[in-house]
Structures are given as structure tokens and as C-alpha cells.
Amino acid sequence: MTSAALDRESARLAVLREVEQRILWLSTAIIDHANRVRPNPTGLKVGGHQASSASMVTIMTALWFEHLRAGDRVSVKPHASPVLHAINYLLGELDESYLTTLRSFGGLQSYPSRSKDPDPVDYSTGSVGIGATAPIWGALARRYVESTVGGAGAGRQYSLVGDAELDEGACWEAILDPMVGELGEVVWIVDLNRQSLDRVVPNIGATRLQGMFDAAGWQVLTVKYGRLLRELFSRPGGDALRRRIDDMQNPEYQRLLRCTPDQLRERLPGEDASLRALIDSLDDATLHGAIRNLGGHDLAALGDALRAIDDTRPTVIFAYTVKGYGLASEGHPQNHSSLLNADQFAELAARVGADVGAPWAAFPAGSEPAELCTEVAARLRREPVTANPVPALPTDIGRTPSGRATTQAALGRTLLDLTREAPEAARRVVTLCPDVSSSTNLGGWVNKVGVWSAAERVDWFADDPETILHWRERPTGQHLELGIAETNLVGLLGELGATWSRWGQPLLPIGVLYDPFVERALEPWSFGIYAGGQSILVGTPSGVSLAPEGGAHQSISTPSVGLEQPGCISYEPAFAIDVEWTLLASLARLGRPDGSSAYLRLSTRPVDQTLAAVPVDPAARERRRRQVVAGAYPIRRCEGPPAVTIAAMGAVLPEALEAAERLTALGTPADVVCVTSAGLVFEAVQARAGRGEADSWILDAAFPARRAAPMVTVLDGHPHTLAFLAGINQVRSTHLGVSRFGQSGDLEQVYRYHGLDTDSIIGAALDLVD
């Protein structure tokens, strides 16, 4: 490099360092104000993470101010959210008034949030492991949109990950999925500060972690040492210094960060004469700076690594850092939630050229840092996204199922019907499974639309006459299949459900998995909904109706989970026509600013479809459809006032209807109400009491006061799910369901064991009316 080039490089780094120091100050001051300045009448801890933010400042400065492009997306380590807000403020994307609102109502969120923060946030984070993996699924979602409907553009997907976050199994489930090895736009930068919340991790195993990424096909880059240390390594005794640092355990290294120069001279050399001679040759400032001169705090070293990214495969950069770098708390094992005191805060201000009295001062107009901020802001500016509307969806395909059918099979049937009735809308449907397509009745759909792949692959079984499920992989396919990892499934589901807000291209994503494993997937799916992803999760087969499978595959609590999940409408249809209507209604709520997700709980129990008694008259049929979609409908009304009402949901409707017939024959006339969505009915109850804005008309349609009677509720799930129904008209009630682990057996035996059989329903009703 010529002398002139060296001068330009030195000047460039000097400006970057000014920006880096201002970001360190702002992120620290944002947390300081929230905890020490803003009034706190309750005395509750506000919190924030000055040390965790400080370790990320250099990495984020290098990334934002030199390497990011407008098409790139970044998932920021949760505890570094103040750094993101500081950068957005410097780039003109966040008003100064928000800098004093961290963790206050309506202000800056505790962790980055796409839906709640006032400034640009690419990925919501805060649930460990989920934010880290989100850009993987974001990359897949972008590729899917681009190859099927277009308009998603290009760009890298970065994850800024804390090293302790790699303890989460969700990370490795994602890294090991075969699809991920093809995603060259994925880049993880690991903040390797070797501390967790409570301690210095004794053996972080960086080499082992690097080997695991390498074995998964990732490019592995390591930024361990900064420029000063690398220069010292080249001097006499430098090899001994490198060996000494490389060989020491993390706690010993962290302790050196807390040492004075005199203590370093005593502790660092050991018995090595050449190392002692090197250390003796250094002044105190150089020695103090050298021990903390790690690559994750060296702008030039980080720039070299970012320029070395191989876009043909995923990349991970291990950036060695110091937790709390640049703060009085740096390197302390208990600095995770520590806050600078007033004197330490003032000392930081003096060191970085800030003013405690004017903490939010911008760079002077015309200064080189201000010009850099203006230039970067222009480079990263994105055009506002306007979501295209989803093509029109039918509300009723018009089929009236007959014979015996399962609600699980009705899912695949409805999707196939949709390709004929509304092909433009059907083109937006994308289905996902964790290796259970055939066993969840999606085979016909998969054969029809094909399997998505970034490149077309040969189907070697295309000419095999015994092959029923055809695995035709091509860029226009509409089904994706991941390995058996529900966390991956719902992670991708959430990102496919967010494409309407990222690129203006709405998709209609449906994830299908075994219902017993919904709870395994629930937390990441819930977080995806929080982040703005709108999707449909289908749990099937469900309940103890899967009798021979036994307790390991019999879900109990998922009906109430669906009722309680924010941002989601849950349905448990009893009949095939109910599946069609609720699925179409759920699809119509996706891909729009006021949209919502849905959870459908389906069964493999074959049911006589004539029991649904679907009205023939078109107006009466539409009335039934509206009631099904709203959450409940009367399926049987006895003559005159009922002595008892049976409210049933899902697969146990045949038992409920048979019980009503026998009760009526015994002189105890019974109504039967089919509940399709306990959640929607509960919202109607709340709205009637003035605690919500939902429509409450469904209560009068399904549970009119004039027909109020003692009530038996029954479902293949926990009985408390429907227990609130008795409160609609304040009637006596008994609640039947499943509250213990299941047993293997035939359906009659298992229902009797749990008290779901017809005789149990009749007995409960008679006990109520006696």
C-alpha cells in the first residue's frame, strides 16, 4: 500500500472511530437515562445492558457504516438494542425524543421489535435462539418469493449473535438443516465475549464451535486479535505472547482485563524470559491497550473479515470481544446488568468527547462524521413498502361432503379445490411440514403443486408405478419440507408470513405438524406472530381420538393453548365443511396490516358427514357458514325448551349428538351446540361485558338466553377449555374432557377411559337435571 493510500486508510479509520465512540456513548446514555435520570416512582428495576451493548459497538459500526446495503437485513443481539437505536438516531431514522424512552410505555422496547419500536428494525429478537435463526428463514422466504411471485430483490441476511446464544438447540437445528447449506446470503457474526449472564464461561470451546459450523458446510472466519496485538506478535517474544494468550483459560484472561499495568507485568509473563522482555519494553498505555486489543474491537480487522465473505455458502464470523468494552465494567464477571455510576458516566463522557449535560448532541454539521452519517443514511434508505392485496378468496367452494371423512383429509381436499376455484390466490399458498406430508394427508396437494427448491432436481422415482407421493422439486413448487425439527418449521412459517411487510408480496403460509408437538413449536411460533408474521398452523392428528397411538401422541392442552395465544384465532372443526369454511376464512386474514394468524386442530377420526346437517337453502347455508367462522352454531334444537344443552367441539360431536337423541328419548330434551372456536366465543363474551371490541352476535345465535339450560361441555382436550360457556347464561354445568395422559386402545375403550363416550355425556346430563 502506498503512503497516500495508507494516509487515506488511516483517515477513514479515524472517522469510523469517532462514530464508534459516539455510538458507545449514546447506547450507554440511553440506558443511563432510563435508570438514573427518568423518574421511577414504583422503584422497580428498569434495566438495560450497557456491557452487552458495549461489546457489539465496534462490530455494528463496521457493519452499518461500511458494509450494509439497502437490501440487507440484520437481526440484532437482543441486549444490544440500544446500539441499534443509537445508530438509527445518527442516521436520522429515530427522533431524539425517543432516546429518553427506553423500556417506558410506548417508547423504545427492551429488545428490538419490528412491530413496536418507532425506528427501523429488521427482525424482532429477545427470545434466545429465535432471533439468531430468523435471518436463515428470512433468506429462504426471500428466495421463495423471488422464484414464485417476484419482487423480493436480493441482499444478505445478517445475525448478530451472542456466544452464549449458541447454547440454544434451536441454533443447531437450523444450522444443520440441509436447505441452509445453500444460503450464501446468510452471515452470522458471533460476539465471542466468553461471558454469560452470571459468569465467565470457563471453556467456551471456540475451536469446537468453529468445527461444528465447518462440518455443516459454513465458511468460518475468525477475528481474534487486533492490529496492536498482531504487531506485538511480530516482535521478539511475540510468539510466546500469542501462545500465552491462546493457552490461558477464559477466566484467567478476563481477570487480566481488570488488572493495572503493574499487575499485568507480574501476571502475564510467567517464567518465559522472552515474553518478560517484550512486556518490559512496553509502556503502561500500550500494555494496558494490548491485553484488550481483540479483533472484535478492531475496525480494520472486522472490515477485512466482512470483505472475505464467500457468498456461495453461509458464513460465520467469530469476533473475539470484551463484554463492557470501553466502560468501567469491562471484563467483570458480573457486569451483565451493571450500570455505570455518576462518576464513571462522567469519565466516559470526558474520554469520548461527549457532554453529560447534553447527551444527545449530534455531530457538528459539515464534520467528517456527520458527512459519513449522511452518506450511510442515503445508502441504506429503503422505499416504503406497500403490501399488494391478496387475490380474492372464496368463502364457500360449494361442496357438501358426504360419506365418512376426517377433518385432516378435508385440509388437503380444500387446498386442491382452491387451485381450481381461485388459482391466483392458491398460487400464494405455501405449505410446510417436518417430514409428515404423507401422514397428514397433504400428498395430493404436494403432487399437484410440487416441492419448492432453489434449483430443479431430478425426480428419480417419477417413472416408478408404485410411487404415490411424487417429489418434484423446482423453483415454482409450493411445498417446503424441513427435517424433523418443529422449531425450524415455525421459524420459516413466521418469515413466510412476514413477506407482505418486508417486500409487499403477501403469501398464505400453512404449517402442518403433529398436534402433540404444537407446544414444542409454540414459543417460536408465538414470537413469529409478535414479530408480524401471519400464518396458519395446523395440528393433526390430535387428541385421544388417535387411540391406538397411546399417550405419547395424544395431545391434551392444545385446545386451550390455541384459545390463549395472542394474535391468533383457533379453530377445531368437527366436520369437513367446517374445515373448508374456517380454512378459507383464516386464509383471508393473512398478508395484511390488520391480519391475524390461525391454528386449526384436526383429527384422523372418520365421521359421518351427514351429521353436519348442512342446510340446502343457500341463505340458510350462508348463515351456518357465518356461525361456523364466528365460533359456534346450533346443530340440534329439540322441540320446545331444552332440559340440558350439550356444547361439544371437534371429534366428539358424534357422541354428543347420540347422547342428545337418547336423552330426548328418556324425556330429557337436549340441544347440541357445535363449538368451532372457543377463543372467538370467549372474545364475544368479553365484548358483551365491555372488555373488547369483538362482535357478540354469535352468543345470541348459538346460546340464546331463551334456551338457557344446564350445560354439559365436552371435547377431546382439557375440559377447562369450554368451561367458560356456562357463564354466558349463568347455568349449572359439568365439563368433560381429557386431563390425564392417554392410553392405547380402540376408540370406544379410550373414550370410556376419559369419560368422553356417549354414556358419560348422558350420565353427566342426568346428574345436572335431577
N, C-alpha and C positions, 0 to 999 in steps of 0.2 A: 504494500500500500504506500502510495506517495505521501510526501509530507503534507501536501494540500489536502489529500484525502483523509489523512489522519486528523488534521485540524477540523475538517468538516464532521468527521465521526465524533470527535471529542465535543464539538459544539452541539451536535444533535443529542448526544447523551446528557449533556449538561441541562438542556431544556427539558428533556424527559425526566431528569432527576428533580427538577423544580416542580413539575407536575406531580411526580410521585410523592414528594414531600407534602404538597398541598392536599393530595388525596388522603394521605395518612392523617394529616391534621383534621380535615373535615370529617372523616369517618369516626375519629376519636371524639371530636367535639359534638357530633350528633348524639353519641351515646352519653357523653358527659352531661349535655343539657337535659336529656331525658331523665337522668338520675340525680343530678346535683343542683340543677337550676329550676326546672319546671316544678311548680307546686305539686305536692303529693300528700293530700290530706288523709288518705287511708293508711299511709305508711307501708303499703305493700311494695315488695321489691319490683322495680321496673325491669332492670336487667339490660342486657346487650352484651356484646362480646368484643371488647376492644382488642384483646390479644389475638383472637381468631381472625379478626379483620386485618390486623397489622401484618400477619403472616402472608396475606394474599395481596397486599397493596402493590408490590413490585410486579407480580405476575399479571394482575389485572391492568396495571399501567401499560406494560409491554404489549398485552393483547389488544386492548382498546385503542391505544394511541399510535400503534404501528401496523397491526396485522388484521384486525377485523375489517370485514366488508359488509355492506348493507344487507346482503343475502344471508350472512352468517347468523347463527343463533347460539346463545350461551346460557347454560344452566349454572347459576352461581351457588357456590357452597352456602348453605343456609345462614351460617353465622357470620358470613361476610356481606350481608345485605347492606350495612352502612357504607361499604366501599362502593357498591353499585350505585347507591343514591348519591354519593359524593361525585362519582364520575358523571352521572346524569345531570347533576347540578352544574358542573363545569361545562358540559356540552349544551347547556340551555334547555334540557329536557325536563327539568324539575324546578319549580318556583322556590325561591328562598324561603317562603313562609312555611314550607313543609319540613325544613331542616330541624325545626324545633318540635316535631310531632311524632318522633319515633315511638311506637308502641302506645300511642294515645288513640282515642276513639276517632275514627275517620282519618287517621294520619298514616305515616309510614308503618308498614306491617313489621311484625317481629322478624319474619323471613320473607324472601322475595315472593310476590304474589301477582300473577298475571291479571287477576280479576279485581284485586282490592287496592293495589298500590297506584298512586297517581302518575308515576313515571313509567317508562317502557321497561317491561320485564318479559323476557322470552319464555322462561319456564318457572312455574311455581315450585319452590323447594321448601324443605322444612321437615319432611318425613325421610329419615335417613335411608339412603339407598335408592329411593324412588326418583328424587331429583337428579341423582347421578346417572341413572339409566335412561331418563326421559329423552335425552337427545338421540339415543340409539333408535328409539321408537319414532322420534320426530323425523329422523333421516329416512326410515322405512316409509313413514306416512308421506313424506315429500316425494319420494320416488314413486310411490303408488299413485299419488295424484298426478304427477307429471306424465306417467305412462298410460293412464286411463282417461283422464279428462283434461289434463294440461293445466298450465298456469301456475305451477309451483316454483319455477325457476331453479336456481342452484344455490349452493352455499354450504359451508362447513357447519358442523354441529359440535360445539364445544361443551364439555363438562368440567367444571372446576370442583374437584373432589377433595375432601379432607381424607388423610390417610386412614384415620380410624373408621371412616365410612366403608372402607374395603372389607371390614369385618362382616358387613351385611351380605347374607346369602343372595339377596336379590341382584347384587352386582355380578356375582359369578354366574348365576343363572342366565343373565343377559349376555355376558361376555362369551359364554360357551355355546350359545345358540348358533347353529350352522349358518343362518342367514346373516349374522352380524359380521362374519369374516369378510364379506363382500362390500362393506360400507366404508369406503375410503374417506368419506367426508366426516367421519366420527373422530374426534380428538378429545382425549381425557388428559387433563393436567392435574396431577396429584400433588397437593400441598403436603409434602412429606416433613411435617414438623415434629413427628415422633412423640406427640403428646395426645392423650385422650382427655376426657373431662376431668378426671381425678388424679392423673399421674403421668409420669414419663413412662412410655411403654418400654420395658426392658429390652426386648428383641423384636423390633418392628419387622425384620425379615425382608428388607427391601430386595435383596437378591432373589429370594424365593418368589416374591410378588412379580418381579420382572420376568422370571422364568415362566410363571403361570400365564402372563399376558403373551409372552413369546410363543408358548405352546398352543395358545388359541389363535395364532396367526397374526397377532398385532405387531406393528412396528413399535419397538421400545427405545425411547430416548431418555437419557439421564442427564440432569443438570445438577451436579453435586457441588462443584466449587466455583467461587467467583474469581474475578481477574486477579485480585491481590494474592489469594492463596495459590493460584496456578503459577504466578510469578515467583512466589517463595519456593514452590516445589522445584523450580529450575535451578535454585541456588545450591551451593554445597550444604549438605544436611537436609535438603528438601525432600529427598526420598524417605528419609527417616520421619520427617514431619507428616508426610502423606500416610505412611504405614501406621504411625501413632494414632492419627485421627481415624483412619479406616478401621483399625482393630479395636478401638475402645467401644465399650457398650454405651447405649444411648444415655443412661442416667449419668455416667461419668462426663460425657460430653456436655450435657445440659448443665451440670454443676460448674463446668469451666466457664459457661456463659455468665455466671453470677460472680466470677472471681475478679479481683483487682489485678492490674498488670503484675504487681509483685507476687501475688498468689499464683498467677499463671506461670511465672518464671520458676516457681518452686514445683508446681504440679505437672506441668506439661512435658518437660524433657525426660523424666525418668532417669535411667542410667546411661542413656545414649549421649556420648560426648559430642558427636557431630550435630545432633539436634540442639544440645545446650548451646553450642557455639552459634548456631543460627539464631536462636532466640535471644542470646546475649547481644547480637548485632542489631536487634530491632529496638526502636524507641517505643515508649509506652503506648502511644496512639496507634502505631502500626500493629503492635502485638494485640492490643485490645480489638482493633478492627478485623484483624486476620482471623481470629477464632470464630467470628460470626459471619465471615465472608463466604456464605453459601450461595450456590448457583441460583436458588430461587429468589435472591435479592440482588442479582446482578443483571441489569437490563441488557447488557451486551450478550451475556451467555444465554439468557432466555430468548433473545432475538435470533441467535444462531440456531437454537433448537426449533423455534417456530418456523424458521425458513427451511429446515431439514425435513419437514413433514412429507411423507410419501402418501399421496392421495389415492393410491391403488388399494390400500388396506387401512383398517383402523389404526390409530396411533395413540400411545400413551406416553406422556412426558412425566417422569418423576423429578419434581423440582424440590430439592432439599431447602428447607426454610427453618426459621426460628419463630416459634409462637410468641407473639408480642414484640416482633422485631421493631426496633426504634422506640420502644416505650420503656418506662422504668421497670415494667414487669416482665421484660423479655426473658424467656427461658425458665421462668419459675414454674415448678411442677403444679402449683395451684393457681395459675393465672387465668384459667379458662373464663371465669366470670368476674375477675377482679377489675376494679376501676381505679384510674389514677386519682390521687388526692389533689387538692388545690395546688400545692407546691409543685407536684410532678407535672400537672397540666400546664402550669405557667412555664416550667422549664422546657417542656416540649414546644410551647409557642415560641419561646426565645430561640430555640435551636432550629426550627423550620421557618422562622421569619413571619410568624402569624401574630395576631393581636387577640388576647383573651377578651378584650372589651369589644372587639368587632370580629367575631369568629368566622363570619360568613363572607368576608371580603373577597371579591373576585380579583383575578389578575388585572393589573392596570391595562387599560386599552392601548393597543399598539405594542405591548410587550411580546416577546417571543413565545412565552407560554400561552398568552391569550390568543395569539395568532394560530398556534398549534391546535388549541381547543376549537377554534372556528373552523379550521381545515378538517379536523376529525369529525366534527358535527356534520359538516356538509357531506363527507364521505359516507357516513353511517345513516344519513337521513333516509327514511323509508316513506313511500307514498301511503296515505291512509288506505286501509283495506275495506272494501265494500263487499259484503257477502252476496254472492249470487243466490237467488232463491232456488230452493229445491223444486225440481219439476213436480207437477201436480200428481198427487197420490189419490187413488180411490179410497172411499171409506168402506165400501162393501163390494166385493167382487161378484156377489150374486149367487154363489154356490150354496146349496143347502146340503150339508153332509148327511149321509145315511149309513146304515150298517154299523159295524163296530169299528171304532178308531181310537187312537190315542192322541192326546194333546201334543205329544212330542212329534209324532208323524205329521200333525197339522202344520207345524212350523215349516217343514220342507215343502209341503204342498202349497202353502200360501206364497212362499218365495217363488216357486215355479209359476204359479198363477200370475204373480206380479210381473214377470218378464213378458207375459202376453198382454196383460191389461194395461200396464203402464211402463213400457220399455225404457223411456227416458229416465224415469225415477228408479227403475230397477238397476239401471246402469250405475247408479250411485251407491247401491248396496254393496257392502264388502263384509264377508263373514270370516270369523277366526275360530280355530279350535286348537286345543292342546292334544292333538293326536287322537281325537274321538269323533271324527266326522261320520264314519260309517255307523257307529253305535249310537249316534244321536240323530239319525235319520236325515242327514244332510247329503247323502250320496247322490240323489237325483239332482239337487242344486249344483253340487260340485261337477257332475258330469255335464250339466248344461252350460255353466259359465266358465269353467276351467279354474286352474290354480295359478295365482299370481307368482311370477318370478321376474327378476330384473332382466333376464335373458331367456329365450325359448330353450327348452330342454327336450331331449328325445324321450318319448314315452315308449319304453321297450316292451311294454305289455299291451300296446294298442291292438295287436293282432291276436291276442290270447282270448279265445272264446269264453273262457271261464272267469275272466276278469270282469267284475261287476262295477267296481268303482274305478273310473278312469282318471289317472293322474296326469292331466295335460297341463304342463307348466309353461306359461307365456306371459309377456308383459301386460296383456289385456285381461288376464284372469281376475276373478273377483273373490277368490277364497285364499286365505293365508293360513298355513298350519305351522305352528311352532312346536317345539318339543314339549314334554310333559312338565310344564312349569307355569302354573296359573298366574304368577306374578308377571311373567313376560306377557302373557295373553292380555291381561287387563292394562298393562303399561302401554302396549301397542293400541289397544282399544281406545284408551283415553286420547292418544295423539291422533288417531284417525278421526276421532270425534271433535278435534280442535282445528281441523283443516279449514273450516269455514271462517274462523277468525284469523288464522295465520296467512292464508293465501286467497281467501274469498271463495274457495271451492268446497262446498259442503259435501260430506259423504254421509252415508247411512250405515254405520258400522254395527254389526251384531256379533257378539262373542258368545260361543256356546261351550259350556263345560258341565261336568257332573255337578249336580246341585250340592252334594255333601262337601264339595271343595269351594263353594262360593265364599265361605268365611275365610278360607286361606287367601283368596283373592280380594277380599272386601276392602282391606285398608288401602292398597294401591289403587283400586278402582274408585274408592271414595275420594282419594286425593286427586285422581284424574278429573272427577266431577268438580271438585273445588277449584281446579285449575282451568275450568271452562270446557272440558271435553264432554261431549254429549254422545251417548251410545246406548245400546241395548245389551244387557247381559241376560242370557238365557241359562237357567239352571235346570238340567234334566239328565237322567230321571231323578225324581225327588221322593222323599218321604219313605215311610214304611210300606207304601204300596209296592215298592221294589222288594217284595217279601223274601224271595229266596236268597237275595244278596246278603242279608243279615245286617247287623248293626253298623258294620264298617262303612256301608254305602247308603245308610238310611239317614237322611237329614231331618233334623228336628226343629232347629231355631231359625232357619232361613225365612219363614214367613214373617216373623216379627222383625228380622233384620231388614227385610225389604220395606216394611212399614216405617221403620225408624230412619232410613237413610235420607239425608237431605239431598235436594236436587234430583230426586228420583221418584218415579211413580212405579209401584209394584203391582203386578197382576198375577193371579193364579187361576187361569181359566179352567172350567170344568169340561167344556165341550169344544170340538174342533171349530165350530163357528165363532165361539168366544175367542179362540186363539187368533183367528183371522182378523176379527174386528179390533181386538186390543193391540195386535202387532201393527196393523195399519195406522191406528191412532198414535202409537208410540213412534213409528217412523216419521209421522207428520210433525212431531215435536222436536225433531233433530235438526241441527245445522242452522240455527237462527239465534239472534241475540236473546230472545225470550224463551228459548227452548229448554228442554229437560231430558234427562236420561230415563231409562226404564229397566225394570227387572221382571222377567217372566219366569215363573216357576211351573215347569211342565212335568207330565207324568207318562210312564210307559204302560199304564193300566188301560186296556181296551174297554171302552164304554159304549153302550148302545146310544147312538146319536139321536134316535127318535125321542129319547128322554128330554132333549133340549126343548122340544115343542116350539120350534121356531115358527112364528106367525107367518101365514101365507100372504095375507094382505100387505101390500108394500108399505103403507103408512104404519101399520102395527109392527112390521119388521123393523122399520127405521126407529120406531120408539124403543123397541127391545135393544137395538144396537146402541143407541144413546145411553141406555141404562147400563149395558154391559161395560161400555167405555168409562162411564161415570163411577162404577164401583160395585153395583148390586142390582138385582132385578128379581121380582116375584116370579117364581117358576111354577108354583102351585098355590092356588087360592081355594080353600074349602068353601062350601056353601054356608052362608051365614057367618057369624063371628067365630074366630078360631078359639079353641081352648088352649092351644100352645103354638108357638112359632119355632120352626127349626131353621136356623141360619147356618148354612153349610158352604164350604169353599173347596174347590178343586176336586180331587179324585173321589171323595166320599159322597158326592151328590147321589149316586145310585142308592146308597144305604139310607140317605136322608129321605129320598122320595119313597122308598119302600116302607120306611118307618111311618111316614105320614099316611100312606094308604092303610096300613094296619091299624094305626091309632084311630083313624076315622071310622074304620070298621068296628072298633071297640067302643065307639061312642065318644071319642076324644078328637074332635075335628082339628086338623093341623094345617097351617100354612107352611110353605117352604120358600125361603129366600136364598137365592144363589149369590154369594158374595164373590165378586171377581177382583176387588181391590180393597183390602182392609184399610190401606193408607188413605185412599180417596174418601172413603166413608168417614174415617176419623177426621179428616180435614173438614168435611161437611159439618160434622158435629161441632168442631171448634168454631167454624164460621157462624153457625147458628147461635153460639154463645158470645159472639162478638170478638173472637180471638183469631181471626183470619179473614181472608178475602175470597175463599173458595165458594163455589155455588153450593147451596144446601138443598136444592130441589130433590136430589136423589133420596133424601131421607123420607120425604113425603111419598115418593114413588115406591120405595122398597119397604119402608117401615111406617106406614101411615098410623097416626095415633088412634084412629077409629078401629084399627085391627090389633091394637096392642094386646099382648097376651104373654104369659110366662114363656121364657125363651130357652131353648137348648142350642148351643153353638157347637159345631163340630168341624174339624179339619184334620188333615194329615200333617200335623205340626204342633208346636206348643200351644196349649189351649188358651193362654192369655192373649194370643193374637186377636181373637174375636171377642174377648170378654167385655170390651167397652160397649158392644152393641146393646147390651141390656140397659144401659144408661140412656139410650135415645128416648125411650118412653117410660123409664124408671120401672122396669118389671123384674120379677124374680127370675133367677137364671141358674143354669148348670152348664158348665163348659167342658166339653170332651175334646181330647187331643192326645198328643204324644209328649210325655215328659220324662221318659227314661230311655236308655239305649235299646235299640231294636233287637229282634230275634230273627233267625232264619225260619222259614216255614212257608206254607202256602198262604194265599191272601186271607182266606177265612180264618185260619189259625192266628195269624199276626194281628188282624183287625180285632179279633176277640181278646187277644192278649192286652191290647192297648185300649180296649173299650171304644172302638170305632165301628163295630158291627151294628147291624140293624137292631138286634135285641138290646144292646146297650143304649142306643138312642131312645128306643121305646121305653125302657126302664127309667131313664133319666126324665123323660117327659111325664110319665105317670107319677113319678115322685113329686114333680113340681105341681101338678094339678090336684093332687089328693089333699 
